[in-house]
Amino acid sequence: MKLLITTQKIDIDDPILGFFHRWIEEFAKQFEFVTVICLERGNYNLPANVKVLSLGKEHRHSRLEYLFNFYRCIWRERRNYDAVLVHMNQEYILLSGLFWILNGKKVFMWRNHHAGNFLTDLASLFCSKVFCTSKYSYTAKYKKTVLMPVGVDTEIFNSQFPIPKVQNSILFLGRIAPSKNVHIFVEVLGLLKKKGLNFSASIYGNASPKEAVYFERLKLRARELGLENALKFYAGIPNHKTPAIYNQYEIFVNLSSSGMYDKTIFEAMACGCLTLASNDNLWGQIDDRLIINTREAREIAECLVRTLSFSEAEKNKMIQREIAFANTNNLQVLSTKLYLSISS
């Protein structure tokens, strides 16, 4: 089977979307040929049976040019794909779902997010199946939805690094945006400092231009809380370089909503971090003491203090359970399940 994928960006060096490069490598093992249409193309090195087409954002084309290039690509390549997988951006289905169906192409949408609207519902009507990883995703409500593994690449995300974890170290890694609740994390660290806890913390990530003010407020608030010596801010780094970061920290914190089910949760688990997350998908999958009930600074601070107080034996037991859970959500499991779902 030949597959067409539409996605936002192909760039192995992108801090947020770089993971998708590895996904395509794995999909290329399952499908005879993979054509990728992306809005923007950067650095990539993919197998010979993968063709990457860009709509031209890297050349700063206009939206009208993007649209023209998109229609040109799906028409010109129509004999080179049997099915279409739209990754996250439902707009591609709204623009061309009818064209694909009339040309005998099965349409599949991957969309995992707590938010959605009538346009999401409309896009789903063109789809044979909808894929998501969280049962709290907006798209989980459809009868045609198939829950998928998260797809963490455990070949590079693992705890086999010769890097000792810094005691009482806390990591927050991801996009800098209000939806990630980075501001709550900063408040949590302020409470830990008030309690006199000895810790070090880092935030890795970039903010989009529209979130620049939010980012500056975070840094200002950190100074107000006297966290200059305890908290360091770092720019986002390519996904394939983050295993070395995870492996330096004892604890990873994720405060995204349950509808998002961030992949960073599983990357951190696979790298042997004690992972604290405010995500209801995790109940019964990891030690419940690591799950944050409400995204309130005081509760999260108490959870961190309790976690740091566990014995080494307890910590190791929790870590092994998290690693095992991450392995059930690895990229190879995802790739196989996705292929079977699309080809059936």
C-alpha angles and dihedrals in degrees: 000000000000119000135202116204125192117198142154102251143359109204124127090204097055111115094216107027101027091099090071091068089065091046091057091049089057095043089053088065090059103040128059092228134001124202116192124199111192133176090226133021125202134153115343142154111191135165122278092256092062123087119191121203123184128208088212111256090137086062092047095243119175123258089253089056090049089054093047092048091049095054091044091053098048090047097044093046096040093115092050098066137050099186138024128223113194110200112213099312107098090183091082090060093047089052099046111007092110092048091053094047093048088052093052097254120143112227125214128181128206108200123153114172139113091235127074142136144192090297089059088050091049093050090050090060090069093050129095088203138359121216129207137150101218126068085211094058116117089242094053090086096072119099089224093056119117119198111228136197113262093245106229114175101236090180088078101016104072141109096253094106121122089231120115115224114242111241115250091006120151127198133199113183128174145066114336103237139123091251088064090054094226089155090062090051090055090051090050091055089050089056091048089053091051089053089055093242115163107229145133125217139186135195116204118189150087130247123221116239091261090055095048093105090049090053093050090050090053092055091045091051091049089056091047089054091051094244097138093115097036103045129052127187119214132182119252116270132204113285094240090059096051098084088075089053096048091049092061095060133074097204133033121196126201121179102177121128122271090250092066103049093191117223089225088073090064095040090056092046092050089052092055100256120147095244121210114190138168092223125126092202088075099063109121092006099082134013104303090222088072094057117095112222099199131013094241120133096228094053093045091050090052090049091052093048090050092048093051090051095058117112118255089251091055092046092050092049091052092046093052091051091050093048090051091050092049090052091058087058098047126138096254091055090048094048093052094046092047092051093049091048094050097041097046 
